[in-house]
Amino acid sequence: MVECAEDGCEAEAVVELHVPWADNRRVCAGHARVIARQDGVVADPLDGRDEEWP
C-alpha cells in the first residue's frame, strides 16, 4: 500500500499526479479530484487501481 502524499492524509494512493510546476506525487482519489482540476495537471491511475479512478 502506498499512502497518499498529502500532509495529514492516511488514505491509500490510487493516482499519480503529474504536476508541471512540482514533483509528481501519488495521492488518494479525493485529493486527486481536487488537484487534477488545475490546468496542466495529469492524473494517471496506479497499476490495478483503474476502477477507483474514473
C-alpha positions in Angstrom: 0.0 0.0 0.0 1.2 3.5 -0.9 0.0 6.2 1.4 -1.4 9.5 0.0 1.4 12.1 -0.3 -0.8 14.9 1.0 0.0 16.1 4.6 -2.2 14.6 7.2 -3.9 12.1 4.8 -3.6 8.4 5.7 -5.7 7.1 2.8 -4.3 4.8 0.1 -2.9 6.4 -3.0 -4.7 5.4 -6.2 -3.5 8.1 -8.7 -0.1 9.5 -9.7 -0.4 13.2 -10.4 2.0 14.7 -13.0 2.3 18.4 -11.9 4.3 20.6 -14.3 5.4 23.1 -11.5 6.2 20.5 -8.8 7.3 16.9 -8.3 4.9 14.1 -9.3 3.1 12.6 -6.4 0.8 9.7 -5.6 -2.4 10.7 -3.9 -5.8 9.3 -2.9 -8.8 9.7 -5.1 -10.2 12.6 -3.0 -7.1 14.7 -3.3 -6.7 13.8 -6.9 -10.1 15.0 -7.8 -9.3 18.5 -6.4 -5.7 18.8 -7.6 -6.4 17.4 -11.1 -8.8 20.3 -11.8 -5.8 22.7 -12.2 -4.6 23.4 -15.7 -1.7 21.2 -16.8 -2.1 18.5 -14.2 -2.4 15.0 -15.5 -3.8 12.2 -13.3 -2.9 8.6 -14.1 -4.3 5.7 -12.1 -1.8 3.5 -10.5 -1.5 -0.1 -11.7 -4.5 -2.1 -10.8 -6.4 1.0 -9.5 -8.3 1.9 -12.7 -11.7 1.1 -11.2 -11.1 3.7 -8.4 -10.3 6.5 -10.8 -12.9 7.5 -13.4 
